[in-house]
């Protein structure tokens, strides 16, 4: 009993220290972006009357800080299991061959290739979560009735796990180095925060190549025309190619949220939404 108690005293503080440093780093990460986004949203707001601390901001922040504590460890085990299964069924040297081919390319080509490949995977993951069985999890993200940069953080843990897992497996099997995986993830995370921002910025004709805030905010609209449209994170060219691009010219969305049911706010409501959705469908 004494030995077990001593082990708990050694291990538990270590866990708490790791979690504390992780959350502190995440807080610094979000604080750095908050300076930028709160400034530009104040100067060029799509909805001038929307306040920085809006209805749902607390929920978004809680999900942003707590989701990774569960999702990242689960993703690490799940990704390792799937990649190991694939390699055992093929050639264990497959990844080494892919990595050697990728490493032979200039760094900028590796980065561009990793970003495009990750965005391609994210496009299809997004479409997958709009299908019947996974929609209740993704509906949490669409439940925001006011959209700004922090809306990006409103994810159910199951959806976030899908994001990490699908993108990670694709990039690993493609031979992308861990450094490039991390670098593209940082860029695409920032870009996703940006496209959710309360901004009316548009790229004009280039909207059909790159996602702008004007493009992605339509994805969150309750407008029936937007059902199943604008799935891409960075490259809206994927939406153009696969027929899911739709941006009404000269207009802005006027209402956000779930078109089929009222939104229930709060952290626990977000976590329990899939169950409530299933019960309500019966």
Buried (B, 14 or more C-beta within 10 A) or exposed (E): EEEEEEEEEEEEEEEEEEEEEBBEEBEEBBEEBBEBBBEBBEEBBBBEEBEBEBEBBBBBBBBBBBBBEEBEEBBEEBBEEBBEEBBEEEEEEBBEEBBEEBEEEEEEEBBBBBBBBBBBBBBBBBBBBBEEEBBBBBBBBBBBBBBBBBBBBBBBBBBBBBBBBBBBBBBBBBBBBEEBBEBBBEBBBBBBBBBBBBBBBBBEEEBBEBBBBBBBBBBBBBBEEBEEBBBBBBBBBBBBEEEBBBBEEEEEBEEBBBEEBEBEEEBEBBBBBBEBBEEEEE
